[in-house]
């Protein structure tokens, strides 16, 4: 059973998502909250598999709540998915840096929403290649400061290649084709790189690749 926590200050949004989720035999909504502070408290109390958290809320916003969840070792099994009205808005990048596994636009179709919850619960990255490419476009116009001490020296040559390709928006199958290896081997390289870089998920791996200087934003 996938345990889900809903955190959004709009009652209609929460009730709509709850109604969809509770129709599924393998998903259970364990609690809901209207602000980030209450949501954080419920995360600690309920230990859900997936926390669906709105970015903009009163008392404590979703980004700060996510940052605190990601910083707590006791909550390592909680996968935060941010909810946004606008897709790739200015807050998404802060959310990914804070530790979010990915994000969903609130007008997502029901089938995609349910699929996303299951993907997040498995611990897989909820960041499609198309979204990764949008992240890259953002870095082209606003490259972040290089961050030192990310553990790049610990990566093998193959792991560095795999991370660079993740940061270019390639899927595991595409990375396998590019490196002439199996998809399973590609996934293994990526998982080992994530462990060495202490990246919670693929989304943070993309951010780290750019912030560390492993991949440089294209200028044309």
Secondary structure, DSSP 8 states (H G I E B T S, - for coil): -EEEEEE-S-HHHHHHHHHHHHTSTTEEEEEEESSHHHHHHHHHHH--SEEEEESS-SSS-HHHHHHHHHH-GGGTT-EEEEEESSSS-HHHHHHHHHT--EEEETT--HHHHHHHHHHHHTT--B--HHHHHHHHHHHHHS-----S-SSGGGS-HHHHHHHHHHHTT--HHHHHHHHTS-HHHHHHHHHHHHHHHT-SSHHHHHHHHHHTTSS-----
